Amino acid sequence: MLPFLRSDLAQLVSYTPHPGGADAAAHGSPAQAASIDRLDTNESPYDLPEDLKQKLAWAYQHELEANRYPDGEHAALKGAIAQYANHSARPVANWVTSAHISVSNGSDELIRSLLIATCLRSEGSVLVADPTFSMYAITAHTLGVPVVRVGRDPQTFETDLAAARRAIATPATGQPAIRVVFMVHPNSPTGNALTDAELDWLRSLPSHILVVIDEAYFEFGQQTVLAELPQRPNWVILRTFSKAFRLASHRVGYAIAHPELAATLEKIRLPYNLSSLSQRAAELALAHQDTLLAAIPTLLTERDRLFQALAALPGITVWPSAANFLFLRLQNDPADETLENLFQSLKSAGTLVRKTCGGLRITVGTPAENQRTLDRLRSQLLPS
């Protein structure tokens, strides 16, 4: 290891891009790549409509100056996001302004900024409930921030609140107290929304603990804690344009937070962190949200159809989901060999899913993709 590198980095593994991208590239032509069902990263299966792509291309050709830096303050985009956030509140709100918004290069950048703002220099640890989105712990480790892990109920995936309370009340020897709690609503990879008990626990946390509620899949489940933010300055909501808004390639995420926290995130993020084209794409998506979000009812119908069909297969436990994916595990597979074989057979047949946390997470795709997934699973699990 090079002598000037931090010694703890030797224990880390770099993030590996999802196999969909690698496999698609390996196949060469777009037509061959299109033959792969990429159901492993919770993206939308639907690209931007052609007319919106043309509008975005026109903006790039005629309005955006490639030789100029993008709007470093994201002014137009923040205003559009604030308007959308108010409309998405339950009930509809009017208090969210641009001052409550910080825009980032994907939600991952916001996770990193939040950790920099709270836990560096041994000022805090973070709490996560496994299984959950891996980037919370990965990002914390890259910054040298300790991660405290608690479990979840094996049947419902509700957070082990007793363990969480103990972890906060009694920090581990030699570790700083917990400063940040990460929760996903609904959780990935398991798809369960926060329960009343979990929400009550989050409400009970003291003001010196930052509560990060990741609502990446809000548009699918329509459950949000946005209405509580004005009374809870230690809460922040993360959202993304990568899922329901079909902009995964543009990497646009945003936070809704108390203005002081949002201003702090603005101090920490890198300058010009979002390209002019990505900003315009997100603005365009919000301007045409009715068109883009019109696909959601179809995806939810397909999710429910997929759930019912998977639940009928032998040897599988599949959980209900409030997102655009399903999580399943195989019964009586302690060595994980059958799961690995199933994962590889699906991949060989052209269906990419995520193998994680002792199970498979399957993104809801188009009706044709979902049918192929079911057919391939049935061929592996049903006796011939």
CORZIDA-V46874 format. One record per pair of residues at least 6 apart in sequence whose ideal C-beta (glycine too) atoms are under 8 Angstrom apart, sorted by the first residue. I is the first residue (numbers start at 0). J is the second residue. Records with the same first field share a line. If there is no record, write none. Layout:
I=J  J
This chain:
0=6  9
5=143
7=140  143
8=141
11=137  140  141
14=134  137
17=37  39  40  351  353
18=39  346  351
19=35  37  39  40  351
22=32  35  346  351
23=32  35  37
24=32
26=32  34  35
34=349
35=349  350  351
36=349  350  351  364  368  371  372
37=351  362  364
38=44  350  351  352  361  362  363  364  368  372
39=351  352  353  360  362
40=247  353  362
41=187  216  242  322  323  324  360  362
42=241  242  245  247  362
43=242  243  244  245  247  294  298  323
44=298  362  363  364  365  368
45=245  294  365
46=52  245
47=55  245  246  284  291
48=290  291
51=283  284  287  290  291
54=283
55=276  279  280  283
58=276  279  283
59=276  279
62=279
63=275  276  279
64=275
67=275
68=271
69=271  273  274  275  278
70=76  275  278
71=270  271
73=100  102  273  278
74=97
75=278  282
76=102  273  278  281  282
77=97  100  102
78=97
79=281  282  285  286
80=100  102  253  281  285
81=95  96  97  99  100
82=285
83=285  288
84=92  95  99  100  225  255
85=91  92  93  94  95
87=217  223  225
88=95  223  225  226
89=221  223  225  226
90=226
92=225  226
94=229
95=225  255
98=258  261  262
99=228  255  256  257  258  261
100=253  254  255  261
101=109  112  253  254  256  261  264  265  268
102=251  252  253  272  273  278
103=109  112  251  252  253  254  264  268  272  273
104=250  251  252  272  273
105=239  241  250  251  252
106=213  215  237  238  239  241  252
107=134  138  252
108=252  268  272
109=237  252  253  254  264
110=134  135  138  181  211  237
111=138  142
112=264  267  268
113=179  209  211  235  254  264
114=125  138  139  142  144  179
115=142  267
116=260  263  264  267
117=123  178  179  209
118=124  125  139  142  144  175  178  179
119=142  143  144
121=175
122=175  178
123=144  175  176  177  178  179
124=144  145  146  147  170  174  175  176  177  178  179
125=135  136  139  144  145  146  147  177  178  179  180  181
126=146  147  148  149  163  166  167  177  179  180  181
127=135  136  146  147  148  149  181
128=148  149  150  151  158  159  163  182
129=148  149  150  151  356
130=151  156  186  188  189  355  356
131=181  182  183  186  187
132=181  183  186  187  213
133=355
135=146  181
136=146  148
139=145  146
140=146
145=171  174  175
147=166  171  174  177
149=158  159  162  163  166
150=159  162
151=157  158  159  189
152=159
155=191  194
156=186  189  191  318
157=191  194  196  197
158=182  197  200
160=196  197  200
163=180  200
164=200
166=177
167=176  177  204  208
170=176  177
177=208
178=207  208  209
179=208  209  210  211
180=201  204  208  209  210  211
181=211  213
182=193  197  201  210  211  212  213
183=212  213  215
184=192  193  212  213  214  217  222  223  224
185=191  192  193  216  219  220  222  320  321  322
186=192
187=215  216  322  324  360
188=324  326  353  355  356  358  360
189=318  320  326  356
190=318  319  320  321  322  324  325  326
191=318  319  320  321
192=220  222  321
193=201  212  222  224
198=224
201=210  212  234
202=227  231
204=210  233
206=232  233
207=233
208=233
209=233  234  235  260
210=231  233  234  235
211=235  237
212=224  234  235  236  237
213=236  237
214=223  224  236  237  238
215=237  238  239  241  242
216=242  243  321  322  323
217=223  238  243
218=242  243  244  292  295
219=242  243  295  298  299  321  322  323
220=321  322
222=321
223=236
224=234  236
225=236  255
227=234
228=234  236  255  256  257
232=257  259  260
233=257
234=256
235=254  255  256  257  260
236=254  255  256
237=252  253  254
238=252  253  254  255
239=251  252  253
240=246  249  251  252  280  281  284
241=247  249  250  251  252
242=323
243=291  292  295  323
244=281  284  285  288  291  292
245=284  291
246=277  280  281  284
249=276  277  280  281
250=273  277
251=273  277  278  280  281
254=260  261  264
256=264
284=291
297=366
298=323  363
301=363  364  365  366  369
302=320  323  324  325  363
304=369
305=325  361  363  369  372  373
306=317  319  320  325
308=373
309=315  317  325  327  373  376
310=317
312=376  377  380  381
313=380  381
314=329  330  331  380
315=327  328  329  330  380
316=327  328  329  330
317=325  326  327
318=325  326  327
320=326
323=362  363
324=360  361  362  363
325=360  361  363
326=356  358  359  360  361
327=358  359  361
328=338  357  358  359
329=337  338  341  358
332=338
335=357
338=354  357  358  359
339=354
341=359  376  379  380
342=352  354  359
344=375  379
345=351  352  372  375  376  379
346=352
348=375
349=371
350=368  371  372  375
352=359  360  361  362  372
353=359  360  361  362
361=372
363=369
364=372
